[in-house]
Amino acid sequence: MTDKLPLFIGGKFVQSESNEVLPVTDPATQEVLIDVPYATPDEVDTAVENAKSAYLSWRETPLPERGRLMLRYQDLLKARQEDLARILSRETGKTFADAKGDVWRGIEVVEQASQITSLMMGETAENVAGGIDTYSYLQPLGVCAGITPFNFPAMIPLWMFPMAIACGNSFVLKPSEQDPMTPNKLAELFSEAGAPDGLLQVIHGGKDQVEAVITHPDVKAVSFVGSVPVARHVYRTATSHLKRVQAMAGAKNHMVVLPDANKDQMISSLVGASCGAAGQRCMAISVSLFVGEAAAWIPDVRDALAAVKPGVWDDADADYGPQISPAARDRVLSFIQRGKEEGASCELDGSDCTVEGYPNGNWVGPTLFTKVTPEMSIYTEEIFGPVLLAAEVASLEDAIAMINANPFGNGTSIFTSNGGAARKFQHEIDVGQVGINVPIPVPLPFFSFTGWRDSFYGDQHAYGKQAVRFFTETKTVIARWFDAGPASDANMTIGLR
Ligand code: NAD
């Protein structure tokens, strides 16, 4: 019988009473690694109850002590980075090097959370009126919740709970049911780092468990990352239950190539950014726009893509792994079929990809479509596979217009050696994260992850200073101290004096 993954409630791993389970499989072999249970409504309630009572003492814990917990946690995560990456590789199929990167980008956020002493500083102004000073504090909200996608099972949970908890909140995490073993390990290490019981809960499941968490009366804020339809649903549902919500969603990221770009750097960047992690990144480049004579480089991009090899996680020569599930692979294959039917030119077709020794893996080979036009569904929808689209445009203005007309605004990049063109692009583009000769512009955590338009619903973004704002309330104090003496007259106006 397959083992059942425990929930993490009240600082302990506990077995769910639920008989409803989903197998977690190795995407390269379909071997069942463990069963993940769908937590019962009572278990969700118990998790929130534990978080609520842990919050009451945690909010009184001095800031430096909260920062020190994060210092110990990041130290432990670094020491166990390879153990975590091994679990992560097994359940996602990511190459070991990429899995270590997934963990590392999360560790960076924990490092940032350890700086909470200065991040939580408010504002002050003396003498705003006669003898009156004003100052503000940031105070935690209470129980916060996070719902995470499959594609970064270490990094994205670590975008959320370390910042929320450093701010003085407690947290309930509902990770993706497709790769829940890594988040459980993150919780175990958090406890080992000295986190008080109940500060972090991990409950497992899918739609029903998400619904229970985001409508729970004791949950104050919801951080969500996932696909557009689910992000919209979670945003609408949770805000209608008066929660504070940030919902990071899907994407279609473009790279613009000008004829004065460094060709070799551009090609290697484009190949890595389109096929890395099997194209299962919200910041993957899925569309390349070649301006004018730069179109002459498309055959070289094709040749470079053709040399990219999928493989299993512990094959050091593999460039990327399988799709997360057979359903995800079939979805990507159906887009490749649709691209052909819609009239795009398939210059490289990864539909029949095989990897020796792994006949059951969810493989898709690198794929390139040229002659792509904006009305094609391969252009309008997020494919989330190693499929690169290429289109030719006459000018930088045309490239900017095409990107701005696309509903997504997560990331974009330009490859050029012309500072003026780059400046025009960064200024006029309607996208929240811009790379200049950088293919995947994911900001480090002292900035925030600022996707726009259909790639984000809410106002305060993940990590950085915006996360501190998201996970806190501002309390403003207006103070006056009286000297002995006669009272002033009653003030009948709204003005301070
Ligand atoms: P998904 O939307 O299927 O699932 C995300 C989470 O929502 C999971 O925890 C899942 O259990 C839950 N969920 C699924 N269906 C639900 C429903 N009907 N109601 C309530 N909850 C539900 O996403 P995924 O396939 O796991 O992840 C890939 C997607 O995430 C891509 O679209 C990708 O672009 C996006 N993503 C965005 C960012 C970003 O920062 N913008 C980062 C990573 C991934």
Boltz pocket constraint, residues with backbone or C-beta under 6 A from the ligand:
constraints:
  - pocket:
      binder: B
      contacts: [[A, 147], [A, 148], [A, 149], [A, 150], [A, 151], [A, 152], [A, 174], [A, 175], [A, 176], [A, 177], [A, 205], [A, 206], [A, 207], [A, 208], [A, 210], [A, 211], [A, 225], [A, 226], [A, 227], [A, 228], [A, 230], [A, 231], [A, 233], [A, 234], [A, 248], [A, 249], [A, 250], [A, 251], [A, 281], [A, 282], [A, 382], [A, 384], [A, 410], [A, 449], [A, 451], [A, 455]]
      max_distance: 6.0
